[in-house]
Amino acid sequence: MSTQDPQVPSGTPAAGAPAPESPAGKAAEPAVPERPAANAAAAPPSAAEKVPEAGSAAEGIKMVATVALVTLLSGALLGFVYRQTKPRIEAAKLPEKIAALANILPEFDNPILETLRCVEPDGAPPDDKCLRRMYTATRDGRPVGYALETFTTKGYGPRIDLLVGCSADFAVTGVYILGHQETPGLGAKIVEGHRSWKDAAAIAAPDRPYILQFAGRRLGEFDFRVRKDGGQVDAITASTISSRAVAGAIEQALLLMRERTTGASGGGAP
Amino acid sequence: MNQWQNFAKGLWRENPILRILLGFCPTLAVTTSATDAVGMGAAATFVLVGSNTVISAIRRIVPSQMRIPIFIVVIATFVTVVDLVLQAYFPALSKSLGVFIPLIVVNCIILGRAEAFASKNGIGSSLIDGLGMGVGFTLALLVLGCVREILGSGSIFGVPLFAADVPRVLIFVLPPGAFLSLGCMLWLMNELDQRRKRHV
């Protein structure tokens, strides 16, 4: 081997030329029996490898089967729990929405859930694909207010869903946060007081929660930007982003409701 | 080790937060109020007990190379169950804890106990271990949540403690407050432990 080793580097550059190839090949010839020997030496491990390979095939099947079994059982359990809890989850949300509508709108006497219509995209069926839906509250047949089910993606979390109510002349009568993922203890404070729209004392209190400052606010009369941005909205301490997002969503909701009911677009928008 | 010791080790000697220092993400994030702390603790305890029990039950049929994915599937299943049940029966708590419930899946305590205990021990012991660890986790969260809520919001379990004009130390409900309070708790824990050792 030690004598062959210097030959190999000398033979390899020569391998390109045909003439010296044959002697190099002959010189390599005696090494040939060595190679099968080496191969033979390598063969038993490869044969030995085949045994665990066959074993690993069985093991692979076992792995796949175990994972399949576990995921199947998990899926079945989740399907069961989902079916058990779904009506309850929906039911838990519906009274919340009805109560919220009653709280954020002026007093009405119509079955408000039936007035639901999609306003964005305008005229679409009010199903899951509809982005923004509107309710119309009437009393003695005359409209007294509107509510928009809307959302904003400008908060700290991915999405804030909210219900904005206004009177027939588009003054805010209430805002209800349907869902959000703002930071607990900080941005999550946007929900504080959102059930207190019929509580005049809470709205008038000097330390009222953030959301109640929008009571009675109108487009054009109130600047819906936070004070930091030059507006009139008092932001929640350390939660400017959430405060800005909700204020902006309320303004957008008022604009949209005005546009969809009176057909007037823009106008007094600041 | 008898089952009482097995349970009690999670409370102090091997407390997942204060001794093993695992699961800091929910610890720092949801301890802004005592209520949230208890809710998170209870949810994590349920997941721990459930996953420990199931993982212990299937430990002999799980190929060792596939154990982590399988453990995660089991844990994720329990977490989703908790999430759905909370949404259905405790909508307020579910809203308040928000995204941190789904994030229990990646809580290191749960995979840690699956790997370190449930995959090597019997069903009964694993159940008790999960319960002890869960209660230890909940207690640590509760103490931290109380401290932060009292100092930062001036209330406990949402009930105001001081008049509205008493200033609140806002930093305690902010993320830095979480680190400060937890740091102090760990210091106190180590101090007590060393004193006890000196006495012995």
Interface residues (C-beta under 8 A of the other chain):
Chain A: E59 K62 M63 T66 V67 V70 T71 S74 L77 L78 V81 Y82 T85 R88 I89 A92 K93 E96 G157 G179 H180 Q181 E182 P184 G185 L186 A188 V191 D207 T237 A238
Chain B: A29 V30 T32 S33 D36 I58 I61 V62 P63 Q65 M66 P69 I70 V73 V74 A76 T77 T80 V81 L84 V85 Q87 A88 Y89 P91 K95 S96 L97 G98 V99 F100 G152 S153 A164 L170 V173 L174
